[in-house]
Amino acid sequence: MKTDNLIKMANQIGHFFEAMPDRDEAVADIAGHLKRFWAPRMRQALLGHVDADAGAGLLDIVQEAVARHRQMLE
């Protein structure tokens, strides 16, 4: 899967959850969604993008979710 598509999908998830009033809960829910609904290879590609390109193109809330819950996503 192309990184651009993963970024787009992750940002769509981020947009949905960033409307939540509790940011900590939103960040946890983004990571939980990625864990539950994304295939391991998709999560690995997203983590690779974060490592290689500092998460360029990802919303701040998505980057925060990946950083705070990285161990769960690996």
C-alpha positions as CSV (number, residue, x, y, z in Angstrom):
1,M,0.0,0.0,0.0
2,K,1.3,3.4,-0.9
3,T,2.3,5.7,1.9
4,D,0.2,8.5,0.5
5,N,-2.9,6.4,0.9
6,L,-2.0,5.5,4.5
7,I,-1.4,9.1,5.4
8,K,-4.8,10.0,3.9
9,M,-6.6,7.2,5.8
10,A,-4.8,8.0,9.1
11,N,-5.7,11.7,8.7
12,Q,-9.4,10.8,8.1
13,I,-9.4,8.8,11.3
14,G,-7.6,11.7,13.0
15,H,-10.2,14.2,11.8
16,F,-13.0,12.0,13.2
17,F,-11.5,11.6,16.6
18,E,-10.2,15.1,17.0
19,A,-13.7,16.4,17.4
20,M,-13.8,14.6,20.8
21,P,-13.6,17.0,23.8
22,D,-11.0,14.9,25.6
23,R,-7.8,14.9,23.6
24,D,-6.2,12.1,25.6
25,E,-9.2,9.9,24.9
26,A,-9.1,10.9,21.2
27,V,-5.4,10.1,20.9
28,A,-6.0,6.7,22.6
29,D,-9.0,6.0,20.3
30,I,-7.0,6.8,17.2
31,A,-4.3,4.3,18.2
32,G,-7.0,1.7,19.1
33,H,-8.6,2.1,15.8
34,L,-5.3,1.6,13.9
35,K,-4.6,-1.5,16.0
36,R,-8.1,-3.0,15.5
37,F,-8.8,-2.2,11.9
38,W,-5.4,-1.9,10.1
39,A,-3.4,-4.9,9.0
40,P,0.0,-5.3,10.6
41,R,1.7,-4.4,7.4
42,M,-0.2,-1.2,7.1
43,R,0.7,-0.2,10.7
44,Q,4.4,-1.1,10.0
45,A,4.4,1.1,6.9
46,L,2.9,4.0,8.8
47,L,5.5,3.5,11.6
48,G,8.2,3.4,8.9
49,H,7.0,6.7,7.4
50,V,7.0,8.3,10.9
51,D,10.6,7.0,11.4
52,A,11.9,7.9,7.9
53,D,10.1,11.2,7.3
54,A,9.1,12.4,10.8
55,G,5.4,11.7,9.9
56,A,5.3,14.3,7.2
57,G,1.7,14.9,6.1
58,L,0.1,13.4,9.2
59,L,-2.1,15.5,11.4
60,D,-0.6,16.4,14.8
61,I,-3.1,14.3,16.6
62,V,-2.2,11.2,14.5
63,Q,1.5,11.8,15.1
64,E,0.8,12.1,18.8
65,A,-1.3,8.9,18.8
66,V,1.5,7.0,17.1
67,A,4.2,8.4,19.4
68,R,2.2,7.7,22.6
69,H,1.0,4.3,21.7
70,R,3.8,3.1,19.4
71,Q,4.4,-0.1,21.4
72,M,0.8,-1.2,20.9
73,L,0.9,-0.5,17.2
74,E,4.1,-2.5,16.6
